[in-house]
Amino acid sequence: MEFLRPSTLVEALEARSAHPDGVPIMGGTDVMVELNFDKRRPSALIDLTRVPELAEWGADGDRTRLGAGVPYTRIIEHLSGRAPALAKASRSVASPQIRNRGTVGGNLGGSSPAGECHPPLLATDAEIELASVRGTRRVRARDFYLSFRETAMRADELITAILLPAPTGPQQFAKIGTRNAMVIAVANFSLALDTENRRVGTGVGSAGPTPFRAEAAEEFLEAEFDWEDGRPLSEAVVTRFGELVAAAARPIDDQRGSAAYRRHTLAVMARRALSWSVTDYRKGSTRCA
């Protein structure tokens, strides 16, 4: 196995082009586990920790450009106002040690349906920036996940950044696990209200072969929500929203939970996230709880 350590983005893209079957590594929180248990033996590891562009974040027009190598800890510390749901999801990741190393880019590259970052990216309609020696392109998160652990990223591309829209309303994230910390999600859910365009965004994880949106639930809530005053919704509306989120799921039975339990937890999380959002909306807040 070759070990490549580029120090610039140009070098990293050249290494990726020369080794399309190689594995990029930043925090290594997932990759090293797979190597240690002989689940993967790539021809090369491409260490991206020395590439400065991947560890930067800042304004990009009316959005925030988040480098793919920015660790969760920095997202929590510096981007809670710019990306509320993503910051809350980052706080739920594993342990402080893993949050200091793990990255959104790694979450996207591994594309596990249980990854915490996927639902907020879907709910907020974020974009994924992909680069290669051929150029750079951007893919909406909603078009990024193709099938189980398969994404729109091409073999010679690297995930270089995530483009996060500025929040225009409350954003929430909720996660259910078998315990409170150091756990893979049984299911997770994100909700974002876009008050400027009167749109609702959802993201669901660990309840299907890929992370996904609950589109019927979004359309239902867009029609029912009081965008003028944010008046409390009826119990029937809140319940129906939860039902529609759960109905969109395609869960499986596994050691962490049954398909029926996953649907139940999604309905509960959706109702809670909606209730929190109504409260924040009435307070004029765009930050996560």
N, C-alpha and C positions, 0 to 999 in steps of 0.2 A: 504494500500500500504506500503510495506516495503521499507526502505531506507538503502542501503548498501554502506559502504565507505571503500573499501579495500585500503591498503597503499603499497602493493607490487603487481607485476604482477601475482605472484603465487596466491595470495589471490583473485585477480580480476578474474582469470580464474576459480578458484574454485567457486566463487560466480556466474559466468556465467553458469557453469555446473549445479549448484544447482537450478538456476532460468532461464531456457532457454527461458521462456516467459517474462522475465524481460527486461528492456530497459537500455542499457548503456548510460551514459550521461557524456559529457565533458564540452563543452561550453554551451549546452542547448538552443542554439538560435532557433532551430526548435522544440525540444521536449517540451519545456516549453509553447510554443504557443499552441501546440496540447493539452497539459494538461489543460491550462487555458480555452480553448474553448470546453472542454469535447469531443475532438475527439479521445482521447486515455486514457485508464485507466489500465496501466500494473499492474501486481501483485507486481512488485518491480522496483525500480530505482537503478542502479548500478553506483555510482558516481566514476569516474575514475580520478578525478583531482589530487589525491594524489599519483598516480602511476608514479614514476619518469621516467621509461623507455619510456613512451609514449610521454614525452615532450622533448626528445633528438633527435639530428640529427648529422650526421657525415658521413665520408667516409665508404663505404662498398665495398671493391675492387675498381673497376672502376666506381661504382655507388654511389649515395648519398642515405643513409638510413634516411628517414624522419619519425619521430615518428608520430603516428596517432593523438596525442594530441597537436602537435605544432600549435599555432594559426597563422592565416593569417598574422598578423602584423610581426611576426618573419620571416616568409617566405619572405615577401617583403624586410625586412631589411637585411637578412643574406644569402638568397639563390637565389637572382636575377641572379647571374652568373652561378650557378649550375643548376637552373631550370627556365630559362627565361620565358617560356610560363606560367608555373604555377604561377610564381610571378606576372606576368601581370594579370592573372585571379584573383589572390588574391586581387589585388588593386581594382578590379571592384566589390568586394563583399560589398553590403550594406553600412554601416557607420563605422567610426573608432571604435565605441564601440563594434559593432558586430565583426569587424575584430580582435579586441583584445581577443575575446572569441571563435569565430568560428574556426573550424578545418577542415582539409581535411578528417580526419577520420569520422567526423560527416557528411560531405557531402557525403561520400561513404556509410555510414550506412543508411542515409535517402534515398539515391539513387533516388532523384528527377531528372527527365530528364533535368530540367532547371539548375541544379547545375553547378556553374562556373568551378569547378575543373575537372569535367569529361573529357571535350574535350582535355585539355593538357595531361592528363594521357593516353588517347587513342592515341593521335598523337605521343607521345614520346615513346610508347610501355613500359610504366611503369608496375611494378608488385605490387600487393597488398599482404601484409603479413598477414595471418590469423592464430591465435593461439587458442588452447584449452588445456584442461588437457590431451588430447590425443597426442598433439604434435603441430608442426608448419608446415604450408605449404604456398606456394606462388602461386598466380593466376595472370596471365597476365590481365591487365585492359581490353584487348580485349575479354577476356572470363568471365569477372566478372559480366556484366549486362545481365540478363537472360530475364526478361520481366518487365512490369511496376512495379517499386519499388520492384522488386525481384532480388536478386543477388546470386552469388555462395557461399556466406557466410552461414555456417551451424548454427543451432539454438544454439549450445554451444560454438561458436567461437566469438572472438573479433578481430577487425581490430587493429593490433598493429603497422604497419609501411607501408610505401610506398617506393619502390625501384625505384629511378629515374636515368635513364641512363645519362651519361655525354653528354652535347650537342656537336654535331659535325657540326653544321650549324645553320642558323637562325631559331628561333622559334617565332611564333606569336599567339596572342589571340585577338579576337574581339567579342563584345557583342552589341546587339541591345535591347533597352528597351523603355518603354513608356516615360521615362525621364532619366536624367543623373545619378541619384544616388538613393539608397534605392528602388531598383526595381528588380522584378523577370524578367529574360531574356525572351524576345520574341523569340530570337534565339541566339546562340553563336557558335563560330567556332574557331578551333585552327589548325595551320599548323606547321609542323616541317620538316626541311630538314636534312637528314643524309648524309653528304658529304662523309664520309668514305665508306659507303656501297651503296651510290647512291640510297637511298630510300626516299620516301616521306611518311609522316604520317599525317593523318587528324583526327579531332574529331569534332563531331557535337552534340549540345545540344538543348533541347527544340523544337525539330522538329520531334519527334517520341516517341514511348512508352518508349524507353530507349535511353541513349546516344549511338552514333554509329560512325563508320568510313565510309567515302565515298571511297570505295575501287576502283571503276572504275576511279574516279578522281585521286587517287594516282597513279594507273598504267599509266594513260594517261600522267601525269606530269613527271613521272620517265623517260618516253621515250622522252619527248619533251624538258626537261630542259638541258641547256648547263652546264654540270657538270665540264667542264674544265675551262671555263672563266666566266661563269655566265652572258653571254650576254643577253640583254633585249629580252623578248619573244614577239612574234608578238601579235597584238591585237586579232587575231583569236584564238590563243592558250589560252590567258588569259580568253577570253570570254567562250571558250569551257570548261575550267577548272571550272569556276563558274557554268556553266550549269550542269556539271556532279555532282558537290556537291549538287546543288539544287535538282537534279533528284533522289538522294539517300534518300531524306527526306520523312517521312510519317507524316506530320504535321496534326494538327486539327484546327478547328475554336474555339476560346474561347474569353474571355473578353479582353485578351491582344493583340490579332491579329488573322487574318484569316490565313488559310492554304496557300492561294496564296501569302499573304504578307510575311509569313515566308520563303517560297521558294525564293521570290524576295530578301529578306535580306540576305539569305545564299549565293546567287550568288554574291551579292555586296561585302559581307565580304570576300568571297573566293578570288575574284579578287583583293581586296585591300591587303589582307594578302600576296598574291603571289607577288604583286608589291613591298611591303615592304621587302619581303624576298629576291627578286632579288637585291634590293638596298643594303641590308645588306650583301648579299653574295659577291657582288663586293667589299665591304669594308672589307671583311674578318671578319665580326662580327657574333658572336653566341648569342648575347644578344638581348632581345626583344626591340622593339621600345619604 
